[in-house]
Structure formats: structure tokens, C-alpha cells
Amino acid sequence: MERFVKYLLTSIICIVALGQFVQVITRYVLQIPVMGLEETMAYPALWLYVLGAVNASRENTHIRANVLEIFLKTPRQHVILAIIGEVISLIVGLWLLSWSWEFTRYSWRVWKESPTLYIPTFYAEVALTIGLALMMIYTAIHLARHILGYDTDEEIHLG
């Protein structure tokens, strides 16, 4: 799975970079803009952002500003702080996922199309729901690992 994600993200990065390169060359060097290229590049760029966030969630490498960690001394305190952070992330993420699910249902029902090439926008709009769902799965996995004590040498018992 890790290898698949690595190749998928690399492929999407290359597609976006190539599209931007073609856009710059045709528009600014050849003075011939390619109709619909910007519109087309929005789809892989959006998926790249969302899948990048999912990958950061999978690797647990999101940028964090845990100022409280400075004051915590024991591994147990760090794990409890991590559990609190994961629970808050799960609550907020599930709330956002419910909004995104409603938006996906709306997008499916309305079935809007892009202005130039008439590509259904649903394919870009569904990325948020899929991404949030995957991020919530990984957040739940990290929460379970913290609770079960896989991240420290000792098991953490909160009760």
C-alpha cells in the first residue's frame, strides 16, 4: 500500500508539473494559450492536495504546534496529550466529513460541469469526502495505537 501511494502521488505531481510546464511554454513563450488546460489541471492538483493530506495522516506527520509538550515530563503524559489531540481531531474531522458528505450528495444530484470542457466537477468535489474519510480512518488507527500503548514501552491505563 505504501508503495502504491508513493507512485500515485509521484505520478500526480508529474502530471501537474507537466501541465504547468506546457501552460507556461505555450502561453508565455509561444503566445498560444491552450484552451481548457487550466481547467483540466485543477482536477489532478486538487487530488494531489487531498491525497497528500491523507498521506500525512497515514504517516502521522502533520505539522503540529504542541506547546504543552514542553511542560510534560513523562512518556505517559505525552501519550495522554496525544490521545486528547487524536480525539479532538476525530471529532472535528467527523463533523467536517458529515458536511463534505452532504456536499457530495448535492454534487451528485446537480452534476455540474466545467465551463470549457464540460468535465463533471463531481470528480474533483468527491475528493474531499474520500480524503476526509481516509484521514478519519488513519486518525482512529493512531488513537487506538496510543490507547493500546503501541507507541511507548509501557501500556497506558487511563482508568
C-alpha positions in Angstrom: 0.0 0.0 0.0 2.8 2.4 0.9 4.5 1.8 -2.5 1.2 2.3 -4.3 0.7 5.7 -2.6 4.2 6.7 -3.3 3.9 6.0 -7.0 0.4 7.5 -7.2 1.5 10.8 -5.6 4.6 10.9 -7.7 2.6 10.4 -10.8 0.1 13.1 -9.9 2.9 15.5 -9.1 4.5 14.8 -12.5 1.1 15.3 -14.3 0.6 18.6 -12.6 4.2 19.8 -13.2 4.0 18.8 -16.9 0.6 20.6 -17.3 2.0 23.7 -15.7 5.2 23.5 -17.9 3.1 23.2 -21.0 0.9 26.1 -19.9 3.9 28.3 -19.3 5.6 27.4 -22.6 2.5 27.7 -24.8 1.2 30.9 -23.1 4.3 32.9 -22.5 6.9 31.6 -25.0 4.7 30.6 -28.0 1.9 33.2 -27.1 -0.7 30.5 -27.8 -2.7 29.6 -24.7 -4.1 26.0 -24.6 -7.8 26.2 -24.1 -9.0 24.3 -21.1 -5.6 23.3 -19.7 -6.0 25.2 -16.5 -9.4 23.7 -16.1 -8.0 20.2 -16.7 -5.1 20.7 -14.3 -7.4 21.7 -11.4 -8.6 18.1 -11.1 -5.2 16.4 -10.5 -4.0 19.3 -8.4 -7.0 19.0 -6.1 -6.5 15.2 -5.8 -2.8 15.8 -5.1 -3.6 18.2 -2.2 -6.1 15.9 -0.7 -4.1 12.7 -1.1 -1.0 14.5 0.2 -3.0 15.3 3.4 -4.2 11.7 3.6 -0.6 10.5 3.3 0.5 12.9 6.0 -2.3 11.5 8.2 -1.2 7.9 7.4 2.4 8.7 8.3 1.3 10.8 11.3 3.5 13.7 10.0 1.0 16.6 10.1 2.5 19.9 11.3 1.7 20.3 15.0 2.2 23.1 17.4 2.1 21.1 20.7 3.3 23.8 23.1 2.2 21.6 26.0 4.8 19.0 25.2 7.5 21.4 26.5 5.9 21.2 30.0 5.2 17.4 30.0 7.9 15.3 31.6 6.8 11.6 31.3 6.0 9.5 28.3 2.6 8.8 29.9 1.8 12.5 29.8 2.9 12.7 26.2 0.6 9.8 25.3 -2.3 11.3 27.1 -1.8 14.5 25.3 -1.6 12.6 22.0 -4.9 10.8 22.9 -6.6 14.1 23.6 -5.3 15.5 20.3 -6.5 12.5 18.3 -9.9 12.6 19.9 -10.3 16.3 19.1 -9.1 15.6 15.6 -11.6 12.7 15.2 -14.5 14.9 16.5 -13.7 17.8 14.2 -12.9 15.5 11.3 -16.1 13.6 11.5 -18.0 16.8 11.7 -16.3 18.1 8.5 -16.8 14.7 6.9 -20.6 15.0 7.5 -20.6 18.4 5.8 -18.5 17.0 3.0 -20.8 14.0 2.6 -23.8 16.4 2.2 -21.8 18.4 -0.4 -21.0 15.2 -2.3 -24.7 14.2 -2.3 -25.5 17.7 -3.6 -22.8 17.5 -6.2 -24.0 14.1 -7.4 -27.6 15.4 -7.6 -26.8 18.6 -9.5 -24.0 17.1 -11.7 -22.3 20.4 -12.6 -19.8 20.6 -15.4 -16.7 22.7 -16.0 -17.3 25.8 -18.2 -15.0 25.0 -21.1 -14.5 21.2 -21.5 -17.8 20.2 -19.7 -15.9 17.8 -17.4 -18.2 16.8 -14.4 -17.0 18.7 -11.4 -18.1 15.8 -9.2 -14.8 14.1 -9.9 -13.0 16.9 -8.1 -15.6 17.6 -5.5 -15.7 14.0 -4.2 -12.0 14.2 -3.4 -12.7 16.0 -0.2 -15.1 13.3 1.1 -12.8 10.5 0.2 -9.8 12.3 1.7 -11.6 13.1 4.9 -12.9 9.6 5.3 -9.4 8.2 4.8 -7.9 10.7 7.2 -10.5 9.8 9.9 -9.6 6.1 9.5 -5.9 6.8 10.0 -6.7 9.1 12.9 -8.8 6.3 14.5 -5.9 3.9 14.0 -3.4 6.3 15.6 -5.8 6.8 18.5 -6.1 3.1 19.0 -2.3 2.7 18.9 -2.0 5.4 21.6 -4.6 3.8 23.8 -3.3 0.3 23.4 0.2 1.6 24.2 2.0 0.7 20.9 3.8 4.0 20.9 5.5 3.6 24.3 7.3 0.8 26.2 4.6 0.7 28.9 0.9 0.2 28.5 -1.2 3.2 29.3 -4.2 2.7 31.5 -6.4 5.7 31.8 -8.8 4.3 34.3 
